[in-house]
Amino acid sequence: MEKRFPCSLFVSLLLAFFLFSTNSSDALEVGFYSKSCPDVEKIVRKTVLSYYKDDPTITAPLLRLHFHDCFVEGCDGSVLINSTKTNVAEKDAKPNLSLDGFDVIDKAKAELEAKCPGVVSCADIVALAARDAVSLATYVVRSGKWSKDYNMYEVETSRRDGRVSTVSDAINNLPSSFWGIYQLKRSFASKGLNLKDLAVLSAAHTIGNSHCNSFAKRLYNYTGKGDMDPSLLASYATTLKKECTPTDNTTVLEMVPGSSTTFDTTYFKLVKEKKGLFHSDQALLRSQVTKNYVLSHVTNSSGFFHDFGVSMVKMGRNKVLEGKNGEIRKNCAVIN
C-alpha cells in the first residue's frame, strides 16, 4: 500500500546533503553545472524517461552501472570505457558482462555535447541517470507525493572522467554475490561506507533481474558437495530449481518476484523470509546492525528512501577526480 511521505523527510534529506558537502571550489556540489550547462539534469532526465517509457526494466541497469563504476577506480566513468588491443577494460570483467544501459548514457552524452561541448563528464551522467532511474521506479517519488521535483535525492556533480580501466581492478574490487557479511563489511568500508549503508544499498536488489548462473551454485553445489546454501529457504530453493538448471546460462528471473520494476522495501521482507536471491542478501542477517535495519523496514518503509539517498551520495564521493585530474571525455567509451 502506498503511503504519503511528509515534506519534512524531503527537507531533512536536502539538509543532510548540504551538511555533507564542503565549500571548496574543487569539491562535489549540487548544481555544479548551473552556469556552464544549466540544462544538464533536464537533458539526462529526459533521456532516461524516454528509455523508461519503452522499457521500465532499464532502471535497474542504470542503478547498477553507478554501483559498478564507483566500486572500481572510484566514481570516474571508467566502467564505460571499451577494451582495446592493448588493454582489457572493466566492462569486460566477468562481473560486468551482464551490465546494460550503456546506450542510455551514450544518448545523454551526445545531447549534452551538442548543447554544452566538453563540459559534462560521463561520470556525472552516470550518477544523474542512476538517481533518475531509481526515482522513476519509486511510486511515491514518481507520482510527486514525496518531492515536488520528482527526485529521490539531489546529486552532487563536478566529477571528472578517469583514464584508467582494467579488468583486474574490476575483479579485485567488485563485491561478490556469494560473499558473507565480513567480506562485505570490509569491501564497503574500503569505499567509505558503513554497515547501515550496506543494508540500505543492498535494497537496490529490489529492482531488476538475475541470470540463473549468478545463484545456481546456492541451489545445487554450494560447498562443492552437491549441497544447498543453508541460508536459503529450502522450499524457495525448490521453486527456483524448477526455473534454473545447474548449467543454465540464459534464463533470467526477477530479483523480487512480481515486483522487479518497483523500488520499495519488499526486498527486506524477502531477506527476512530467507528468500534473498544471493548469499550476500542473506548475509545481512549475520550482523546485528544490518539485521536490525532489515527487520525494521519489513513492514515500515518510513525513512528508507531518505536513507537510500544519503547512502547513494556517500557512495558517489568515492575517489572522485576533480579539478585538473582526469578529463571530460567526448565519447564515454573512449579515452580522449
Phi and psi in degrees as GROMACS dihedral restraints (atoms count N, CA, C in turn):
[ dihedral_restraints ]
;  ai    aj    ak    al  type     phi  dphi    fc
    3     4     5     6     1   -73.8    20    10
    4     5     6     7     1   145.0    20    10
    6     7     8     9     1  -126.7    20    10
    7     8     9    10     1   144.7    20    10
    9    10    11    12     1   -74.8    20    10
   10    11    12    13     1   143.7    20    10
   12    13    14    15     1  -110.7    20    10
   13    14    15    16     1   129.3    20    10
   15    16    17    18     1   -62.4    20    10
   16    17    18    19     1   149.2    20    10
   18    19    20    21     1   -60.3    20    10
   19    20    21    22     1   -26.3    20    10
   21    22    23    24     1   -59.9    20    10
   22    23    24    25     1   -31.5    20    10
   24    25    26    27     1   -65.5    20    10
   25    26    27    28     1   -42.9    20    10
   27    28    29    30     1   -66.7    20    10
   28    29    30    31     1   -40.2    20    10
   30    31    32    33     1   -63.4    20    10
   31    32    33    34     1   -43.8    20    10
   33    34    35    36     1   -64.6    20    10
   34    35    36    37     1   -33.1    20    10
   36    37    38    39     1   -64.6    20    10
   37    38    39    40     1   -44.9    20    10
   39    40    41    42     1   -63.7    20    10
   40    41    42    43     1   -40.1    20    10
   42    43    44    45     1   -62.8    20    10
   43    44    45    46     1   -38.7    20    10
   45    46    47    48     1   -61.5    20    10
   46    47    48    49     1   -40.1    20    10
   48    49    50    51     1   -66.2    20    10
   49    50    51    52     1   -40.6    20    10
   51    52    53    54     1   -68.6    20    10
   52    53    54    55     1   -33.0    20    10
   54    55    56    57     1   -66.6    20    10
   55    56    57    58     1   -32.1    20    10
   57    58    59    60     1   -79.5    20    10
   58    59    60    61     1   -19.9    20    10
   60    61    62    63     1   -86.1    20    10
   61    62    63    64     1   168.4    20    10
   63    64    65    66     1  -121.0    20    10
   64    65    66    67     1   172.1    20    10
   66    67    68    69     1   -95.1    20    10
   67    68    69    70     1     1.7    20    10
   69    70    71    72     1   -62.8    20    10
   70    71    72    73     1   139.3    20    10
   72    73    74    75     1   -66.4    20    10
   73    74    75    76     1   -21.2    20    10
   75    76    77    78     1   -95.7    20    10
   76    77    78    79     1    -2.9    20    10
   78    79    80    81     1   -81.2    20    10
   79    80    81    82     1   156.2    20    10
   81    82    83    84     1   -60.6    20    10
   82    83    84    85     1   143.9    20    10
   84    85    86    87     1  -154.1    20    10
   85    86    87    88     1   150.3    20    10
   87    88    89    90     1   -71.6    20    10
   88    89    90    91     1   130.3    20    10
   90    91    92    93     1    82.6    20    10
   91    92    93    94     1    23.9    20    10
   93    94    95    96     1   -56.3    20    10
   94    95    96    97     1   -33.7    20    10
   96    97    98    99     1   -95.4    20    10
   97    98    99   100     1    16.8    20    10
   99   100   101   102     1   -58.3    20    10
  100   101   102   103     1   -29.4    20    10
  102   103   104   105     1  -104.4    20    10
  103   104   105   106     1   -37.8    20    10
  105   106   107   108     1   -79.5    20    10
  106   107   108   109     1   -27.3    20    10
  108   109   110   111     1  -160.2    20    10
  109   110   111   112     1    71.6    20    10
  111   112   113   114     1   -60.3    20    10
  112   113   114   115     1   -21.3    20    10
  114   115   116   117     1   -96.1    20    10
  115   116   117   118     1    12.6    20    10
  117   118   119   120     1   -56.1    20    10
  118   119   120   121     1   -46.7    20    10
  120   121   122   123     1   -69.7    20    10
  121   122   123   124     1   -35.2    20    10
  123   124   125   126     1   -64.9    20    10
  124   125   126   127     1   -41.1    20    10
  126   127   128   129     1   -67.5    20    10
  127   128   129   130     1   -44.5    20    10
  129   130   131   132     1   -65.1    20    10
  130   131   132   133     1   -44.3    20    10
  132   133   134   135     1   -61.9    20    10
  133   134   135   136     1   -43.2    20    10
  135   136   137   138     1   -61.5    20    10
  136   137   138   139     1   -39.9    20    10
  138   139   140   141     1   -65.8    20    10
  139   140   141   142     1   -48.9    20    10
  141   142   143   144     1   -60.8    20    10
  142   143   144   145     1   -43.6    20    10
  144   145   146   147     1   -62.0    20    10
  145   146   147   148     1   -38.9    20    10
  147   148   149   150     1   -63.7    20    10
  148   149   150   151     1   -39.5    20    10
  150   151   152   153     1   -72.6    20    10
  151   152   153   154     1   -37.6    20    10
  153   154   155   156     1   -62.1    20    10
  154   155   156   157     1   -39.8    20    10
  156   157   158   159     1   -63.6    20    10
  157   158   159   160     1   -34.0    20    10
  159   160   161   162     1   -81.1    20    10
  160   161   162   163     1   -31.7    20    10
  162   163   164   165     1  -153.0    20    10
  163   164   165   166     1    96.3    20    10
  165   166   167   168     1   -61.0    20    10
  166   167   168   169     1   -16.0    20    10
  168   169   170   171     1   -76.1    20    10
  169   170   171   172     1    -3.2    20    10
  171   172   173   174     1   -69.1    20    10
  172   173   174   175     1   -17.3    20    10
  174   175   176   177     1   -62.9    20    10
  175   176   177   178     1   -44.7    20    10
  177   178   179   180     1   -63.9    20    10
  178   179   180   181     1   -45.3    20    10
  180   181   182   183     1   -59.4    20    10
  181   182   183   184     1   -38.3    20    10
  183   184   185   186     1   -69.3    20    10
  184   185   186   187     1   -37.8    20    10
  186   187   188   189     1   -66.3    20    10
  187   188   189   190     1   -41.3    20    10
  189   190   191   192     1   -66.6    20    10
  190   191   192   193     1   -35.8    20    10
  192   193   194   195     1   -57.2    20    10
  193   194   195   196     1   -42.4    20    10
  195   196   197   198     1   -66.2    20    10
  196   197   198   199     1   -42.8    20    10
  198   199   200   201     1   -58.5    20    10
  199   200   201   202     1   -51.0    20    10
  201   202   203   204     1   -69.0    20    10
  202   203   204   205     1   -25.6    20    10
  204   205   206   207     1   -72.3    20    10
  205   206   207   208     1   -49.8    20    10
  207   208   209   210     1   -68.5    20    10
  208   209   210   211     1   -28.9    20    10
  210   211   212   213     1   -80.8    20    10
  211   212   213   214     1    -9.2    20    10
  213   214   215   216     1  -127.4    20    10
  214   215   216   217     1   117.9    20    10
  216   217   218   219     1    65.2    20    10
  217   218   219   220     1     8.0    20    10
  219   220   221   222     1    82.6    20    10
  220   221   222   223     1   177.3    20    10
  222   223   224   225     1   -80.4    20    10
  223   224   225   226     1    79.9    20    10
  225   226   227   228     1  -130.7    20    10
  226   227   228   229     1    14.7    20    10
  228   229   230   231     1    71.0    20    10
  229   230   231   232     1    12.1    20    10
  231   232   233   234     1   -69.1    20    10
  232   233   234   235     1   -20.8    20    10
  234   235   236   237     1   -69.5    20    10
  235   236   237   238     1   -15.1    20    10
  237   238   239   240     1   -88.1    20    10
  238   239   240   241     1   -15.7    20    10
  240   241   242   243     1   -73.2    20    10
  241   242   243   244     1   134.7    20    10
  243   244   245   246     1   -77.9    20    10
  244   245   246   247     1   152.6    20    10
  246   247   248   249     1   -70.8    20    10
  247   248   249   250     1   157.2    20    10
  249   250   251   252     1  -126.5    20    10
  250   251   252   253     1  -178.6    20    10
  252   253   254   255     1   -63.5    20    10
  253   254   255   256     1   -25.7    20    10
  255   256   257   258     1  -108.7    20    10
  256   257   258   259     1    -0.6    20    10
  258   259   260   261     1  -151.0    20    10
  259   260   261   262     1   130.1    20    10
  261   262   263   264     1   -93.4    20    10
  262   263   264   265     1   116.7    20    10
  264   265   266   267     1   -85.7    20    10
  265   266   267   268     1   171.6    20    10
  267   268   269   270     1   -53.9    20    10
  268   269   270   271     1   -42.8    20    10
  270   271   272   273     1   -63.8    20    10
  271   272   273   274     1   -15.1    20    10
  273   274   275   276     1  -100.1    20    10
  274   275   276   277     1     7.7    20    10
  276   277   278   279     1   -73.1    20    10
  277   278   279   280     1   147.6    20    10
  279   280   281   282     1   -52.1    20    10
  280   281   282   283     1   -43.9    20    10
  282   283   284   285     1   -65.2    20    10
  283   284   285   286     1   -17.2    20    10
  285   286   287   288     1  -103.0    20    10
  286   287   288   289     1    -2.4    20    10
  288   289   290   291     1   -64.3    20    10
  289   290   291   292     1   -22.5    20    10
  291   292   293   294     1   -96.6    20    10
  292   293   294   295     1     6.4    20    10
  294   295   296   297     1   -65.3    20    10
  295   296   297   298     1   149.8    20    10
  297   298   299   300     1  -144.7    20    10
  298   299   300   301     1   176.1    20    10
  300   301   302   303     1    92.9    20    10
  301   302   303   304     1     2.7    20    10
  303   304   305   306     1   -60.2    20    10
  304   305   306   307     1   -35.0    20    10
  306   307   308   309     1   -65.5    20    10
  307   308   309   310     1   -31.0    20    10
  309   310   311   312     1   -67.3    20    10
  310   311   312   313     1   -45.2    20    10
  312   313   314   315     1   -63.1    20    10
  313   314   315   316     1   -43.4    20    10
  315   316   317   318     1   -62.4    20    10
  316   317   318   319     1   -39.9    20    10
  318   319   320   321     1   -64.4    20    10
  319   320   321   322     1   -45.8    20    10
  321   322   323   324     1   -63.8    20    10
  322   323   324   325     1   -40.3    20    10
  324   325   326   327     1   -62.8    20    10
  325   326   327   328     1   -43.5    20    10
  327   328   329   330     1   -60.4    20    10
  328   329   330   331     1   -42.1    20    10
  330   331   332   333     1   -68.9    20    10
  331   332   333   334     1   -37.3    20    10
  333   334   335   336     1   -70.7    20    10
  334   335   336   337     1   -35.3    20    10
  336   337   338   339     1   -65.9    20    10
  337   338   339   340     1   -34.5    20    10
  339   340   341   342     1   -70.0    20    10
  340   341   342   343     1   -33.9    20    10
  342   343   344   345     1   -87.3    20    10
  343   344   345   346     1   -44.5    20    10
  345   346   347   348     1  -137.7    20    10
  346   347   348   349     1    76.1    20    10
  348   349   350   351     1   -58.5    20    10
  349   350   351   352     1   131.3    20    10
  351   352   353   354     1    68.8    20    10
  352   353   354   355     1    22.7    20    10
  354   355   356   357     1  -109.9    20    10
  355   356   357   358     1   -50.4    20    10
  357   358   359   360     1   -94.0    20    10
  358   359   360   361     1   127.8    20    10
  360   361   362   363     1   -77.1    20    10
  361   362   363   364     1   154.6    20    10
  363   364   365   366     1   -65.8    20    10
  364   365   366   367     1   -34.7    20    10
  366   367   368   369     1   -61.2    20    10
  367   368   369   370     1   -40.7    20    10
  369   370   371   372     1   -70.6    20    10
  370   371   372   373     1   -34.8    20    10
  372   373   374   375     1   -63.2    20    10
  373   374   375   376     1   -41.9    20    10
  375   376   377   378     1   -61.1    20    10
  376   377   378   379     1   -44.4    20    10
  378   379   380   381     1   -64.6    20    10
  379   380   381   382     1   -42.0    20    10
  381   382   383   384     1   -67.8    20    10
  382   383   384   385     1   -42.2    20    10
  384   385   386   387     1   -64.2    20    10
  385   386   387   388     1   -36.0    20    10
  387   388   389   390     1   -65.0    20    10
  388   389   390   391     1   -44.2    20    10
  390   391   392   393     1   -61.6    20    10
  391   392   393   394     1   -45.0    20    10
  393   394   395   396     1   -64.2    20    10
  394   395   396   397     1   -39.0    20    10
  396   397   398   399     1   -63.9    20    10
  397   398   399   400     1   -49.3    20    10
  399   400   401   402     1   -69.9    20    10
  400   401   402   403     1   -30.2    20    10
  402   403   404   405     1   -66.1    20    10
  403   404   405   406     1   -41.7    20    10
  405   406   407   408     1   -66.5    20    10
  406   407   408   409     1   -29.4    20    10
  408   409   410   411     1   -83.0    20    10
  409   410   411   412     1    -6.2    20    10
  411   412   413   414     1  -106.0    20    10
  412   413   414   415     1   112.9    20    10
  414   415   416   417     1   -56.8    20    10
  415   416   417   418     1   -47.7    20    10
  417   418   419   420     1   -66.9    20    10
  418   419   420   421     1   -25.1    20    10
  420   421   422   423     1   -83.0    20    10
  421   422   423   424     1   -47.7    20    10
  423   424   425   426     1   -60.6    20    10
  424   425   426   427     1   -33.6    20    10
  426   427   428   429     1   -85.6    20    10
  427   428   429   430     1    -3.0    20    10
  429   430   431   432     1    80.8    20    10
  430   431   432   433     1    11.7    20    10
  432   433   434   435     1   -81.0    20    10
  433   434   435   436     1   -14.0    20    10
  435   436   437   438     1  -113.4    20    10
  436   437   438   439     1   -35.1    20    10
  438   439   440   441     1  -145.6    20    10
  439   440   441   442     1   141.5    20    10
  441   442   443   444     1   -68.3    20    10
  442   443   444   445     1   -26.1    20    10
  444   445   446   447     1   -95.5    20    10
  445   446   447   448     1     8.1    20    10
  447   448   449   450     1    63.7    20    10
  448   449   450   451     1    25.2    20    10
  450   451   452   453     1  -111.8    20    10
  451   452   453   454     1   137.5    20    10
  453   454   455   456     1   -71.9    20    10
  454   455   456   457     1   -33.4    20    10
  456   457   458   459     1  -157.8    20    10
  457   458   459   460     1   164.9    20    10
  459   460   461   462     1   -87.9    20    10
  460   461   462   463     1   141.5    20    10
  462   463   464   465     1  -102.6    20    10
  463   464   465   466     1   124.7    20    10
  465   466   467   468     1   -76.6    20    10
  466   467   468   469     1   140.4    20    10
  468   469   470   471     1  -131.8    20    10
  469   470   471   472     1   174.4    20    10
  471   472   473   474     1   119.8    20    10
  472   473   474   475     1     8.2    20    10
  474   475   476   477     1   -62.5    20    10
  475   476   477   478     1   150.6    20    10
  477   478   479   480     1  -114.6    20    10
  478   479   480   481     1   161.0    20    10
  480   481   482   483     1   -85.7    20    10
  481   482   483   484     1   139.6    20    10
  483   484   485   486     1   -80.6    20    10
  484   485   486   487     1   162.2    20    10
  486   487   488   489     1  -111.3    20    10
  487   488   489   490     1     2.7    20    10
  489   490   491   492     1  -117.7    20    10
  490   491   492   493     1   131.7    20    10
  492   493   494   495     1  -154.0    20    10
  493   494   495   496     1   109.1    20    10
  495   496   497   498     1  -129.0    20    10
  496   497   498   499     1   147.9    20    10
  498   499   500   501     1   -62.3    20    10
  499   500   501   502     1   -36.3    20    10
  501   502   503   504     1   -65.7    20    10
  502   503   504   505     1   -37.3    20    10
  504   505   506   507     1   -63.9    20    10
  505   506   507   508     1   -38.4    20    10
  507   508   509   510     1   -66.1    20    10
  508   509   510   511     1   -47.0    20    10
  510   511   512   513     1   -62.4    20    10
  511   512   513   514     1   -37.9    20    10
  513   514   515   516     1   -80.0    20    10
  514   515   516   517     1   -17.2    20    10
  516   517   518   519     1  -115.0    20    10
  517   518   519   520     1   -24.4    20    10
  519   520   521   522     1   -76.3    20    10
  520   521   522   523     1   131.4    20    10
  522   523   524   525     1   -63.3    20    10
  523   524   525   526     1   146.5    20    10
  525   526   527   528     1   -94.8    20    10
  526   527   528   529     1   144.4    20    10
  528   529   530   531     1   -69.7    20    10
  529   530   531   532     1    -9.5    20    10
  531   532   533   534     1   -99.8    20    10
  532   533   534   535     1     0.9    20    10
  534   535   536   537     1   -70.7    20    10
  535   536   537   538     1   152.8    20    10
  537   538   539   540     1   -92.8    20    10
  538   539   540   541     1  -177.7    20    10
  540   541   542   543     1   -65.2    20    10
  541   542   543   544     1   -35.6    20    10
  543   544   545   546     1   -70.1    20    10
  544   545   546   547     1   -40.0    20    10
  546   547   548   549     1   -65.7    20    10
  547   548   549   550     1   -41.6    20    10
  549   550   551   552     1   -64.8    20    10
  550   551   552   553     1   -41.9    20    10
  552   553   554   555     1   -60.4    20    10
  553   554   555   556     1   -45.3    20    10
  555   556   557   558     1   -64.3    20    10
  556   557   558   559     1   -42.0    20    10
  558   559   560   561     1   -62.5    20    10
  559   560   561   562     1   -47.8    20    10
  561   562   563   564     1   -68.1    20    10
  562   563   564   565     1   -38.4    20    10
  564   565   566   567     1   -61.1    20    10
  565   566   567   568     1   -35.1    20    10
  567   568   569   570     1   -67.9    20    10
  568   569   570   571     1   -14.7    20    10
  570   571   572   573     1  -106.1    20    10
  571   572   573   574     1    11.4    20    10
  573   574   575   576     1    80.3    20    10
  574   575   576   577     1    20.4    20    10
  576   577   578   579     1  -114.7    20    10
  577   578   579   580     1   142.6    20    10
  579   580   581   582     1  -102.4    20    10
  580   581   582   583     1  -173.8    20    10
  582   583   584   585     1   -64.9    20    10
  583   584   585   586     1   -34.8    20    10
  585   586   587   588     1   -64.1    20    10
  586   587   588   589     1   -43.3    20    10
  588   589   590   591     1   -59.4    20    10
  589   590   591   592     1   -39.2    20    10
  591   592   593   594     1   -59.2    20    10
  592   593   594   595     1   -47.7    20    10
  594   595   596   597     1   -64.3    20    10
  595   596   597   598     1   -43.6    20    10
  597   598   599   600     1   -65.7    20    10
  598   599   600   601     1   -50.1    20    10
  600   601   602   603     1   -71.5    20    10
  601   602   603   604     1   -25.3    20    10
  603   604   605   606     1   -62.4    20    10
  604   605   606   607     1   -24.9    20    10
  606   607   608   609     1   -68.1    20    10
  607   608   609   610     1    -5.1    20    10
  609   610   611   612     1   -60.3    20    10
  610   611   612   613     1   -21.2    20    10
  612   613   614   615     1   -72.0    20    10
  613   614   615   616     1     1.2    20    10
  615   616   617   618     1   -74.9    20    10
  616   617   618   619     1   -16.1    20    10
  618   619   620   621     1  -121.3    20    10
  619   620   621   622     1   151.8    20    10
  621   622   623   624     1   105.1    20    10
  622   623   624   625     1   178.7    20    10
  624   625   626   627     1  -128.3    20    10
  625   626   627   628     1   168.5    20    10
  627   628   629   630     1  -142.9    20    10
  628   629   630   631     1   142.7    20    10
  630   631   632   633     1   -74.1    20    10
  631   632   633   634     1   147.5    20    10
  633   634   635   636     1   -55.1    20    10
  634   635   636   637     1   -36.8    20    10
  636   637   638   639     1   -68.4    20    10
  637   638   639   640     1    -7.0    20    10
  639   640   641   642     1   -81.0    20    10
  640   641   642   643     1   -16.9    20    10
  642   643   644   645     1  -140.3    20    10
  643   644   645   646     1     1.6    20    10
  645   646   647   648     1   -57.6    20    10
  646   647   648   649     1   -31.6    20    10
  648   649   650   651     1   -57.8    20    10
  649   650   651   652     1   -33.8    20    10
  651   652   653   654     1   -66.4    20    10
  652   653   654   655     1   -26.1    20    10
  654   655   656   657     1   -89.3    20    10
  655   656   657   658     1   -32.9    20    10
  657   658   659   660     1  -121.1    20    10
  658   659   660   661     1   -29.2    20    10
  660   661   662   663     1  -155.4    20    10
  661   662   663   664     1    58.0    20    10
  663   664   665   666     1   -63.1    20    10
  664   665   666   667     1   -43.9    20    10
  666   667   668   669     1  -111.3    20    10
  667   668   669   670     1    12.9    20    10
  669   670   671   672     1    86.6    20    10
  670   671   672   673     1     8.7    20    10
  672   673   674   675     1  -119.4    20    10
  673   674   675   676     1    23.7    20    10
  675   676   677   678     1    69.7    20    10
  676   677   678   679     1    26.0    20    10
  678   679   680   681     1  -105.7    20    10
  679   680   681   682     1   173.6    20    10
  681   682   683   684     1  -107.9    20    10
  682   683   684   685     1   151.0    20    10
  684   685   686   687     1   -63.8    20    10
  685   686   687   688     1   117.4    20    10
  687   688   689   690     1   -66.0    20    10
  688   689   690   691     1   -15.7    20    10
  690   691   692   693     1   -80.1    20    10
  691   692   693   694     1    -5.8    20    10
  693   694   695   696     1  -100.3    20    10
  694   695   696   697     1   132.2    20    10
  696   697   698   699     1   -57.4    20    10
  697   698   699   700     1   125.8    20    10
  699   700   701   702     1   -57.9    20    10
  700   701   702   703     1   -42.8    20    10
  702   703   704   705     1   -66.6    20    10
  703   704   705   706     1   -32.7    20    10
  705   706   707   708     1   -72.3    20    10
  706   707   708   709     1   -35.7    20    10
  708   709   710   711     1   -62.0    20    10
  709   710   711   712     1   -39.8    20    10
  711   712   713   714     1   -61.8    20    10
  712   713   714   715     1   -39.9    20    10
  714   715   716   717     1   -64.4    20    10
  715   716   717   718     1   -43.3    20    10
  717   718   719   720     1   -66.2    20    10
  718   719   720   721     1   -34.4    20    10
  720   721   722   723     1   -64.0    20    10
  721   722   723   724     1   -26.8    20    10
  723   724   725   726     1   -68.9    20    10
  724   725   726   727     1   -22.3    20    10
  726   727   728   729     1   -99.9    20    10
  727   728   729   730     1   -30.4    20    10
  729   730   731   732     1  -123.8    20    10
  730   731   732   733     1   126.7    20    10
  732   733   734   735     1   -93.0    20    10
  733   734   735   736     1   166.4    20    10
  735   736   737   738     1   -59.8    20    10
  736   737   738   739     1   -26.7    20    10
  738   739   740   741     1  -112.6    20    10
  739   740   741   742     1    16.4    20    10
  741   742   743   744     1   -73.8    20    10
  742   743   744   745     1   115.6    20    10
  744   745   746   747     1  -110.2    20    10
  745   746   747   748     1     5.2    20    10
  747   748   749   750     1  -119.7    20    10
  748   749   750   751     1   -33.6    20    10
  750   751   752   753     1   -65.4    20    10
  751   752   753   754     1   137.2    20    10
  753   754   755   756     1  -119.2    20    10
  754   755   756   757     1   132.3    20    10
  756   757   758   759     1  -118.9    20    10
  757   758   759   760     1   153.0    20    10
  759   760   761   762     1   -70.8    20    10
  760   761   762   763     1   138.5    20    10
  762   763   764   765     1   -63.0    20    10
  763   764   765   766     1   -43.5    20    10
  765   766   767   768     1  -117.8    20    10
  766   767   768   769     1   103.5    20    10
  768   769   770   771     1   -51.1    20    10
  769   770   771   772     1   124.3    20    10
  771   772   773   774     1    80.9    20    10
  772   773   774   775     1     0.5    20    10
  774   775   776   777     1  -146.0    20    10
  775   776   777   778     1    33.3    20    10
  777   778   779   780     1   -77.8    20    10
  778   779   780   781     1    -6.0    20    10
  780   781   782   783     1  -113.4    20    10
  781   782   783   784     1     5.7    20    10
  783   784   785   786     1  -114.9    20    10
  784   785   786   787     1   120.4    20    10
  786   787   788   789     1   -87.1    20    10
  787   788   789   790     1   113.0    20    10
  789   790   791   792     1  -154.1    20    10
  790   791   792   793     1  -157.8    20    10
  792   793   794   795     1  -103.3    20    10
  793   794   795   796     1    15.4    20    10
  795   796   797   798     1   -58.2    20    10
  796   797   798   799     1   -32.6    20    10
  798   799   800   801     1   -52.7    20    10
  799   800   801   802     1   -43.0    20    10
  801   802   803   804     1   -65.0    20    10
  802   803   804   805     1   -34.5    20    10
  804   805   806   807     1   -64.0    20    10
  805   806   807   808     1   -41.7    20    10
  807   808   809   810     1   -64.7    20    10
  808   809   810   811     1   -41.4    20    10
  810   811   812   813     1   -63.3    20    10
  811   812   813   814     1   -43.5    20    10
  813   814   815   816     1   -58.1    20    10
  814   815   816   817     1   -38.0    20    10
  816   817   818   819     1   -85.5    20    10
  817   818   819   820     1     6.8    20    10
  819   820   821   822     1    64.0    20    10
  820   821   822   823     1    38.0    20    10
  822   823   824   825     1  -117.6    20    10
  823   824   825   826     1    18.3    20    10
  825   826   827   828     1   -66.4    20    10
  826   827   828   829     1   135.8    20    10
  828   829   830   831     1   -68.0    20    10
  829   830   831   832     1   -31.5    20    10
  831   832   833   834     1  -108.9    20    10
  832   833   834   835     1   154.2    20    10
  834   835   836   837     1   -61.4    20    10
  835   836   837   838     1   -35.7    20    10
  837   838   839   840     1   -63.3    20    10
  838   839   840   841     1   -27.9    20    10
  840   841   842   843     1   -65.8    20    10
  841   842   843   844     1   -49.5    20    10
  843   844   845   846     1   -69.6    20    10
  844   845   846   847     1   -21.8    20    10
  846   847   848   849     1   -62.4    20    10
  847   848   849   850     1   -21.2    20    10
  849   850   851   852     1   -61.7    20    10
  850   851   852   853     1   -21.4    20    10
  852   853   854   855     1   -84.3    20    10
  853   854   855   856     1    -0.2    20    10
  855   856   857   858     1   -96.3    20    10
  856   857   858   859     1    -3.8    20    10
  858   859   860   861     1  -122.2    20    10
  859   860   861   862     1   137.7    20    10
  861   862   863   864     1   -62.9    20    10
  862   863   864   865     1   -36.6    20    10
  864   865   866   867     1   -65.1    20    10
  865   866   867   868     1   -52.2    20    10
  867   868   869   870     1   -69.6    20    10
  868   869   870   871     1   -37.0    20    10
  870   871   872   873     1   -62.2    20    10
  871   872   873   874     1   -45.3    20    10
  873   874   875   876     1   -60.9    20    10
  874   875   876   877     1   -38.5    20    10
  876   877   878   879     1   -67.0    20    10
  877   878   879   880     1   -44.1    20    10
  879   880   881   882     1   -57.7    20    10
  880   881   882   883     1   -53.4    20    10
  882   883   884   885     1   -66.1    20    10
  883   884   885   886     1   -32.2    20    10
  885   886   887   888     1   -75.5    20    10
  886   887   888   889     1   -11.4    20    10
  888   889   890   891     1  -117.4    20    10
  889   890   891   892     1    15.3    20    10
  891   892   893   894     1   -65.6    20    10
  892   893   894   895     1   -43.8    20    10
  894   895   896   897     1  -118.4    20    10
  895   896   897   898     1    -2.8    20    10
  897   898   899   900     1  -128.7    20    10
  898   899   900   901     1   108.8    20    10
  900   901   902   903     1   -87.8    20    10
  901   902   903   904     1    -1.0    20    10
  903   904   905   906     1   -57.6    20    10
  904   905   906   907     1   127.2    20    10
  906   907   908   909     1    90.0    20    10
  907   908   909   910     1   -19.6    20    10
  909   910   911   912     1   -65.1    20    10
  910   911   912   913     1   -45.8    20    10
  912   913   914   915     1   -64.0    20    10
  913   914   915   916     1   -37.5    20    10
  915   916   917   918     1   -61.3    20    10
  916   917   918   919     1   -48.5    20    10
  918   919   920   921     1   -61.0    20    10
  919   920   921   922     1   -39.6    20    10
  921   922   923   924     1   -63.6    20    10
  922   923   924   925     1   -42.9    20    10
  924   925   926   927     1   -61.4    20    10
  925   926   927   928     1   -44.4    20    10
  927   928   929   930     1   -62.3    20    10
  928   929   930   931     1   -44.3    20    10
  930   931   932   933     1   -67.6    20    10
  931   932   933   934     1   -35.7    20    10
  933   934   935   936     1   -65.4    20    10
  934   935   936   937     1   -39.8    20    10
  936   937   938   939     1   -64.7    20    10
  937   938   939   940     1   -42.6    20    10
  939   940   941   942     1   -60.4    20    10
  940   941   942   943     1   -46.9    20    10
  942   943   944   945     1   -62.0    20    10
  943   944   945   946     1   -37.5    20    10
  945   946   947   948     1   -67.8    20    10
  946   947   948   949     1    -6.5    20    10
  948   949   950   951     1   -98.1    20    10
  949   950   951   952     1     1.6    20    10
  951   952   953   954     1   -68.2    20    10
  952   953   954   955     1   117.5    20    10
  954   955   956   957     1    45.9    20    10
  955   956   957   958     1    48.6    20    10
  957   958   959   960     1   -74.8    20    10
  958   959   960   961     1   138.0    20    10
  960   961   962   963     1   -90.6    20    10
  961   962   963   964     1   127.5    20    10
  963   964   965   966     1  -137.5    20    10
  964   965   966   967     1   175.5    20    10
  966   967   968   969     1    64.2    20    10
  967   968   969   970     1  -119.5    20    10
  969   970   971   972     1   -97.9    20    10
  970   971   972   973     1     0.3    20    10
  972   973   974   975     1   -77.1    20    10
  973   974   975   976     1   149.8    20    10
  975   976   977   978     1    67.5    20    10
  976   977   978   979     1  -152.1    20    10
  978   979   980   981     1  -157.2    20    10
  979   980   981   982     1   175.4    20    10
  981   982   983   984     1  -110.4    20    10
  982   983   984   985     1   102.8    20    10
  984   985   986   987     1   -65.3    20    10
  985   986   987   988     1   141.7    20    10
  987   988   989   990     1   -80.0    20    10
  988   989   990   991     1   -36.0    20    10
  990   991   992   993     1  -124.8    20    10
  991   992   993   994     1   120.6    20    10
  993   994   995   996     1   -60.7    20    10
  994   995   996   997     1   -23.2    20    10
  996   997   998   999     1   -90.0    20    10
  997   998   999  1000     1    -6.1    20    10
  999  1000  1001  1002     1  -134.6    20    10
 1000  1001  1002  1003     1   131.7    20    10
 1002  1003  1004  1005     1   -68.4    20    10
 1003  1004  1005  1006     1   138.7    20    10
